[in-house]
Amino acid sequence: MDTVIDSTGPVDPIANEIGVVAENGFFFVLLPGGDEVQLKFNNQPFASGTFGNWQILEAETVNGINQVLWQNPDLGQIGVWNADSNWNWLSSQTWPTNSFNTLEAEVTFQIDINNDDLLGDRLTTVENQGNVSLLEGILGNYYVQSGDDLTTPIKYLGEAFDNNLGNWQALAAETVQGVNQVLWQNLDTNQIGVWNSSADWNWISSNVFEAGSPQAIAQAEIFGIPTTVLTAADSVLV
């Protein structure tokens, strides 16, 4: 079963309230009334090629902050400018094109950055036996979905993360005695790990149980997951 975040099918051209254009080597923002405002860096007109092959994609006012979305195909990076009321650069951040931040930016700016005909992530259901469903995105990142259909990314240190825990794979998610928990299994050792998470599914602490141990079997039963539990060496989960 697949779920698509913030999109119901192929992307059609979407007209944002604010547009962008490149003219004679400079970049402009098109305001709703039809006026053009030149983008500036350190209060000077920003020229194409100043910092390499950064191409302007879209502009929008997000939560009261003027932002500009950029792409550098040479570096495989996406960037966002934060600008003042005159569209002068204040700060910026960049990240790899194939990242969770790109999927979020697609939804925010309503533009298909990675050309997959979707806005946001495509989610596959991993487990949906209890009150909380576990979903996996196209980058290997995990989400939870509660009974109200609210989808929340699982976080580590406050940030949604691509699954970079080696051979640890999430099996299920559930609220157990009021605590949001994620059940993991190490595919090499069959050890079982449990994340304890905050109300917004941000990691707080974790425990690892040996394969075949009473604790590992008990955790699998709590989550309703049949797990192959074998005796194996120690491993570490975060």
C-alpha positions as CSV (number, residue, x, y, z in Angstrom):
1,M,0.0,0.0,0.0
2,D,1.5,3.4,-1.0
3,T,0.7,6.8,0.4
4,V,1.7,10.0,-1.2
5,I,2.2,13.0,1.1
6,D,0.5,16.2,0.0
7,S,-0.2,15.0,-3.5
8,T,-2.8,12.8,-5.2
9,G,-1.1,12.1,-8.5
10,P,1.1,13.6,-11.2
11,V,2.0,17.2,-10.7
12,D,0.3,19.8,-12.8
13,P,1.7,23.3,-13.2
14,I,0.8,25.3,-10.1
15,A,0.7,29.1,-10.0
16,N,2.2,30.3,-6.7
17,E,1.3,33.8,-5.5
18,I,5.0,34.8,-6.0
19,G,7.0,33.8,-9.1
20,V,10.6,34.2,-10.2
21,V,12.4,35.1,-13.4
22,A,15.9,35.5,-14.7
23,E,16.6,38.5,-16.9
24,N,19.9,39.6,-18.4
25,G,21.9,37.6,-15.9
26,F,20.0,38.9,-12.9
27,F,17.1,37.4,-10.8
28,F,13.8,38.9,-10.0
29,V,10.8,38.0,-7.9
30,L,7.3,38.5,-9.4
31,L,4.9,39.8,-6.8
32,P,1.1,39.2,-7.0
33,G,0.4,42.7,-8.2
34,G,2.7,42.2,-11.2
35,D,5.7,44.2,-9.8
36,E,9.2,42.8,-10.1
37,V,11.7,43.1,-7.3
38,Q,15.3,42.4,-7.9
39,L,17.0,39.8,-5.7
40,K,20.0,41.2,-3.8
41,F,23.0,39.8,-2.0
42,N,24.5,42.1,0.6
43,N,22.3,44.8,-0.8
44,Q,23.7,44.5,-4.3
45,P,21.8,43.0,-7.3
46,F,22.5,39.3,-7.4
47,A,24.0,38.1,-10.7
48,S,23.8,34.7,-12.2
49,G,27.0,32.7,-11.8
50,T,28.2,34.6,-8.7
51,F,28.5,31.4,-6.7
52,G,28.5,28.8,-9.5
53,N,25.7,27.3,-11.4
54,W,22.8,28.0,-8.9
55,Q,19.5,28.2,-10.8
56,I,16.4,29.9,-9.3
57,L,13.4,27.6,-9.0
58,E,10.7,29.4,-7.0
59,A,10.0,32.1,-4.4
60,E,7.4,32.2,-1.6
61,T,6.7,33.9,1.7
62,V,6.8,31.1,4.2
63,N,5.5,31.8,7.7
64,G,6.1,35.5,7.1
65,I,9.6,35.0,5.8
66,N,10.5,35.7,2.2
67,Q,12.3,32.6,0.8
68,V,13.9,31.7,-2.5
69,L,14.5,28.1,-3.7
70,W,17.6,27.3,-5.7
71,Q,19.1,24.3,-7.4
72,N,22.7,23.6,-8.4
73,P,22.7,20.6,-10.8
74,D,26.5,20.5,-10.9
75,L,26.8,20.0,-7.1
76,G,23.6,18.0,-6.8
77,Q,22.3,20.4,-4.1
78,I,19.2,22.4,-3.2
79,G,19.4,25.7,-1.4
80,V,17.0,28.2,0.3
81,W,17.6,31.8,0.8
82,N,15.9,33.7,3.7
83,A,15.4,37.3,2.6
84,D,14.2,40.6,4.1
85,S,11.2,42.5,3.0
86,N,13.1,43.9,0.1
87,W,14.3,40.4,-1.0
88,N,17.8,41.0,0.1
89,W,19.7,37.9,1.3
90,L,19.8,37.4,5.1
91,S,20.8,33.7,5.5
92,S,20.8,30.5,3.6
93,Q,21.1,26.7,3.9
94,T,21.9,23.9,1.4
95,W,21.4,20.2,1.3
96,P,21.8,17.2,-1.1
97,T,19.0,16.9,-3.7
98,N,18.2,13.4,-2.6
99,S,17.2,14.2,1.0
100,F,14.2,14.6,3.2
101,N,14.6,18.4,3.1
102,T,14.0,18.4,-0.7
103,L,10.8,16.5,-0.2
104,E,9.6,19.1,2.4
105,A,10.6,21.9,0.0
106,E,8.5,20.4,-2.8
107,V,5.4,20.7,-0.6
108,T,6.3,24.2,0.7
109,F,7.1,25.7,-2.7
110,Q,4.7,23.5,-4.7
111,I,7.3,22.4,-7.2
112,D,8.5,18.9,-8.3
113,I,12.2,19.3,-7.7
114,N,13.4,15.7,-8.3
115,N,11.1,15.1,-11.3
116,D,9.3,12.1,-9.9
117,D,5.8,13.5,-10.7
118,L,5.0,13.9,-7.0
119,L,5.1,16.7,-4.5
120,G,6.7,15.3,-1.3
121,D,7.3,11.7,-0.4
122,R,5.8,8.4,-1.5
123,L,5.1,6.2,1.6
124,T,4.8,2.5,1.8
125,T,3.1,0.9,4.8
126,V,5.5,-1.3,6.8
127,E,3.1,-2.2,9.7
128,N,-0.4,-1.2,10.7
129,Q,-1.6,-3.7,13.3
130,G,-2.2,-1.3,16.2
131,N,-3.3,2.3,16.7
132,V,-0.2,3.6,15.0
133,S,1.0,2.7,11.5
134,L,4.6,2.7,10.5
135,L,5.4,4.0,7.0
136,E,8.6,4.2,5.0
137,G,9.5,6.9,2.5
138,I,11.4,6.6,-0.8
139,L,14.7,7.6,0.9
140,G,14.4,5.0,3.7
141,N,13.1,7.5,6.2
142,Y,10.3,6.4,8.5
143,Y,7.0,8.0,9.5
144,V,4.2,7.2,11.9
145,Q,0.5,7.7,11.1
146,S,-2.1,7.8,13.9
147,G,-5.8,7.1,13.8
148,D,-6.5,10.7,12.8
149,D,-4.4,10.1,9.6
150,L,-1.8,12.6,10.8
151,T,1.6,11.7,9.4
152,T,4.7,12.5,11.4
153,P,8.3,11.8,10.5
154,I,10.3,9.9,13.1
155,K,13.1,12.1,14.3
156,Y,16.6,11.8,15.8
157,L,18.0,14.8,17.7
158,G,15.0,16.9,16.5
159,E,15.5,16.2,12.7
160,A,13.8,13.8,10.4
161,F,16.5,11.4,9.4
162,D,17.3,9.1,6.5
163,N,17.8,5.6,7.8
164,N,21.5,5.6,8.5
165,L,21.6,3.1,11.3
166,G,23.3,0.4,9.3
167,N,21.5,-2.9,9.4
168,W,18.8,-1.7,11.8
169,Q,15.4,-1.8,10.2
170,A,12.2,-0.4,11.8
171,L,9.5,-3.0,12.2
172,A,6.6,-1.3,14.0
173,A,5.6,1.8,15.9
174,E,3.1,2.1,18.8
175,T,2.2,4.1,21.9
176,V,2.9,1.7,24.8
177,Q,1.7,2.8,28.2
178,G,1.6,6.4,27.1
179,V,5.1,6.4,25.5
180,N,5.7,6.5,21.8
181,Q,8.0,3.6,20.8
182,V,9.6,2.3,17.7
183,L,10.6,-1.4,17.4
184,W,13.7,-2.2,15.4
185,Q,15.6,-5.3,14.4
186,N,19.2,-5.8,13.4
187,L,19.1,-7.8,10.2
188,D,22.6,-9.2,10.8
189,T,22.2,-10.2,14.5
190,N,18.4,-10.4,14.9
191,Q,18.8,-8.3,18.0
192,I,15.7,-6.2,18.9
193,G,15.9,-2.5,19.7
194,V,13.3,-0.2,21.1
195,W,13.3,3.6,20.8
196,N,11.5,5.7,23.4
197,S,10.3,8.9,21.7
198,S,8.7,12.2,22.7
199,A,5.2,13.3,21.8
200,D,6.4,14.3,18.3
201,W,8.3,11.0,17.8
202,N,11.7,12.5,18.4
203,W,14.2,9.9,19.9
204,I,14.8,10.2,23.7
205,S,16.5,6.9,24.6
206,S,16.8,3.3,23.4
207,N,17.3,-0.2,24.6
208,V,18.8,-3.3,22.8
209,F,17.9,-6.9,23.6
210,E,19.8,-10.0,22.6
211,A,18.2,-12.2,20.0
212,G,16.2,-15.0,21.5
213,S,16.1,-13.3,25.0
214,P,12.9,-13.1,27.0
215,Q,13.0,-9.3,26.7
216,A,13.3,-9.5,22.9
217,I,10.4,-12.0,22.6
218,A,8.3,-9.9,24.9
219,Q,8.9,-6.7,22.9
220,A,8.0,-8.5,19.7
221,E,4.7,-9.7,21.3
222,I,3.9,-6.2,22.6
223,F,4.1,-4.8,19.0
224,G,2.4,-7.9,17.5
225,I,5.4,-8.6,15.3
226,P,6.6,-12.2,14.6
227,T,10.3,-12.0,14.8
228,T,13.1,-14.5,14.1
229,V,15.1,-14.4,17.3
230,L,18.6,-16.0,17.2
231,T,21.5,-15.8,19.6
232,A,24.0,-13.2,18.2
233,A,26.7,-10.9,19.2
234,D,26.3,-7.4,20.7
235,S,25.4,-4.4,18.6
236,V,24.5,-0.8,19.2
237,L,21.4,1.1,18.3
238,V,22.2,4.9,18.6
